[in-house]
Amino acid sequence: MPQSTAFPAAASLNDVIYCFGGYGSTTNILNSVLSYSPGGTWTNLSSTGFTPRFAACAAVVNGKIYVIGGSLNGNTPSNAVECYDPTTNTWLSKSNSGFTPRSHASCVVINGKIYVFGGSINPNFDITNAVEVYDPNRDRWESQQYIGSTIRAGTVAGVFNGKAYVFAGITGHNGASGQIVSTLEIFDPLKISMYWFRKN
């Protein structure tokens, strides 16, 4: 990368990897927007309209990249929801009404909607297990929260057969005294009464 960076958000689209923000080596929050091509070339992209932050999550829907949440100065969680269009190299702010400000969350796309899992909700690193859902087509957050998973932040998540697999993380409130875990839980948005399944 052009500079040392921790906790950036990243997403891939059309064989290009995009990196957003992060925490720099000189203890500053970055507003950088970068792309990396398979040929090994880094390109600086527009950051006009992008909120500088680290520990956000990113997801791709309909050829656009949504960068959600993250951490601001003083580890304050961000409620920013911003959309990057690679075809025009431009940013648009999106609705954050109904979205809980959080950092160190993970997110995935299932059936065109973005599901955001867990994360830190204040500068003391108190952690939530809330799942919130964003519909890009309607620019709206769903008010229903799917509770039932382990309270944790710093997870990674992927999708298989229409279900989200959420791995690892740090548990509990006040993450400084939390435990790092190997937990794997599966989220099925189509289940009516039971959304989560625990796997060892």
C-alpha angles and dihedrals in degrees: 000000000000090000139015109271138176129193100009121162116241140189137168126225130170094350093309125110118217125201124196129197121312138162117297130221091251092059094259130129111243128227092192122137112193139173128204122202124202089250089068099257123141117204129192111228134191116293094180104127094016117119110226108240145127135227094037123142127232135205136179123230125167095345096310131103121227117203111198134191122329136155129294131194112317090024090281109163115242127226093200117138110183133171125213120201110201093194092062099023090231139128132223128190114233134200117290095176105129094016117119111225106246145154134204090035127140127223140191138181120242121174092343096308127107117231117199117201128204124307141149116307104189142021090267087065095243106172134222135201093204119135115207126186129214123198108203093192091062097026089230139129117223113239094214114096121204107221125184108084130104113281104248148133134204094049130149123220139193138175130242126169093347095308130107119233111204116195138194125328138139120294140216136024119306096030092210088077096032128110128248107233142193094214120150117195128177122218119203112189091192096063114103103206106010121044103167133062124186121224127185 
